[in-house]
Amino acid sequence: MRVIIVGAGFGGMAAAIELRRHGFDDVTLLEAAPDLGGTWHYNTYPGSACDVPSHFYSYSYAQRRDWSRLCSPQPEILDYLRGIAADFDIQRRIVTGAKVTACEWDDAACQWTVRTEDGAERTAAAVVLATGQLNQPAMPRIDGLAEFTGHAFHSARWDHDYDLRGKRVAVIGTGASAVQFVPEIATQAAQLTVFQRSGNWFLPRRNRAYPAVLKAVFQRVPGVQQARRQFLFRYMESVTAMIRHPLTVGRLGRLRAAAFMRWQLRDSEVRRKAWPDYTFGCKRVLFSSAFLPALQRKNVELVTEPVARMTPDGPETADGRRHVVDCIIYGTGFKTNDFMFPMEITGTGGRSLREVWAAGAHAHLGITVPGFPSMFILYGPNTNTSGGSIIFYLEAQAGYLRQALCRAKDSGAAAIDVRPEAEAASDREVQARFAGTAWTQCDSWYRDGAGRIVANWPGYMREYAQRTRTLDPAEYQLIHRTAETDQPEPARAEQST
């Protein structure tokens, strides 16, 4: 059974490793970038690091004990991924520079045709879309964006050849990326102007290098690594609890964040500007002990007036003030709700996934969509986590899709497809569980244009692991290749092995 995986980041490699461990040897990973790593290949901005502790932001079956600090920087994470590719014999299965433009299901042949930008076509029995939610940089909707005559770039495509020293720099956006790179460049720029649309809730993160003694304990003392992962798991589940229960546990999180932020924001005017005006946990809670102090440097200005338009000299805000700068850095995040688009995905009967998702992205457990046989999405709709590690979710998804393909293979079927009623029921349940949570109490990138929350899983990591641990055959139908036509075979009651 030939399987094509689109993307060679954490998700794509998790799927490849899981499939190969269970006898699927014909696996190819198509990666648009010149190297593996996904978001960790592209996000090389100063200060780039994961905000999930590294001992948990890693595969459970490939633990690294020599991380340099609590939340490791981008080069260490990329080095970890390269080591994984070598250790599990994935590297030679990755085709780099292969940007997928379309995946089309052939009803007659019961197979997928995958097309890349260079005109090449590949066929496969199954397709795994592991492009993630944080892969396409988003630019702000500002009138006259192209009018600026200075230097400009997005933080996810950092221009390391441009020297920021002594320059007047504008940063548009104060999300997770900006929170990491602003403290780094504030020490270089002559003047740094940070344009904020809304403030953030912060919790502390002192990311100092581990002392040698502690690193030795992690590496040599039996049981410490596992105990640390268990502690981190429970801590991250507690953050999710705060978001799920804003009127009880969430108030404790808000009090802790508020106390920390008041202690850091000694400048009353900066505090007024930086303070969030929405429920704790509605948007992503950020972890940093460096960003708020950076905003109070003498060469840094925090601007909360909206950017009305771009001029040749720099941003002009709604109050008519023109900010003259040499360089603009867009820390405006990603097109999170586009998922694999603009890739064209066509399923049974020529159905377009773009049309199926016209009213909002949805998938059974965030993985399978009716009418798209043997197509699996990793880090798909409603599988983002506000309090946990996406690696935990990706491992669960890889195991689930492997079960689905094993069922098709062991049954002699050409493909497997989730039943529409099963997917619709699970989607209704997911959306219903957002009621009463912090996620519903403001606008955020978790929502699509219609206000539907399409990014996040509404529960805990342990719940998602339980839901995906065993594939329910009754929720799927098998598709067999016949001489005249291909009809779905009713799902059987037995469980594949």
Secondary structure, 3 states (H helix, E strand, C coil): CCEEEECCCHHHHHHHHHHHHCCCCCEEEEECCCCCCCHHHHCCCCCCECCCCCCCCCCCCCCCCCCCECCCEHHHHHHHHHHHHHHCCCHHHEEECCCEEEEEEECCCCEEEEEECCCCEEEECEEEECCCCCCCECCCCCECHHHCCCEEEEHHHCCCCCCCCCCEEEEECCCHHHHHHHHHHCCCCCEEEEECCCCCCEECCCCCECCHHHHHHHHHCCCHHHHHHHHHHHHHHHHHHHHHCCCCHHHHHHHHHHHHHHHHCCCHHHHHHHCCCCCCCCCCCEECCCHHHHHCCCCEEEECCCEEEECCCCEEECCCCECCCCEEEECCCECHHHCCCCCEEECHHHCEHHHHCCCCCCCECCCECCCCCCEEECCCCCCECCCCCHHHHHHHHHHHHHHHHHHHHHCCCCEEEECHHHHHHHHHHHHHCCCCCHHHCCCCCCECCCCCECCECCCCHHHHHHHHHCCCHHHEEEECCCCCCCCEECCCCCCCC
